[in-house]
Amino acid sequence: MFNNRETHTSSHPARATAGVNVRGALSNLHRVLKALDDRRKARELYTWSNEELKDIGISRGDVDREASKPIRLW
């Protein structure tokens, strides 16, 4: 009986709710970490020369535009 996850959690509604809350918190944490990583990458592009940026097909203006966008988590 306790090896069956559905039976186990359905007999304990608080545990089922806690599982949903943990998944939601982890999802939010993932969004925040991704946003921080995206910002780190954008800051790194500021250290590149205009020639290096041109080699990958973007301009200094593209970097400025992306870096000025607000962080959107949701």
Rosetta blueprint (number, residue, H / E / L):
1 M L
2 F L
3 N L
4 N L
5 R H
6 E H
7 T H
8 H H
9 T H
10 S H
11 S L
12 H L
13 P H
14 A H
15 R H
16 A H
17 T H
18 A H
19 G H
20 V H
21 N H
22 V H
23 R H
24 G H
25 A H
26 L H
27 S H
28 N H
29 L H
30 H H
31 R H
32 V H
33 L H
34 K H
35 A H
36 L H
37 D H
38 D H
39 R H
40 R H
41 K H
42 A H
43 R H
44 E H
45 L H
46 Y L
47 T L
48 W L
49 S L
50 N H
51 E H
52 E H
53 L H
54 K H
55 D H
56 I L
57 G L
58 I L
59 S L
60 R H
61 G H
62 D H
63 V H
64 D H
65 R H
66 E H
67 A H
68 S H
69 K L
70 P L
71 I L
72 R L
73 L L
74 W L
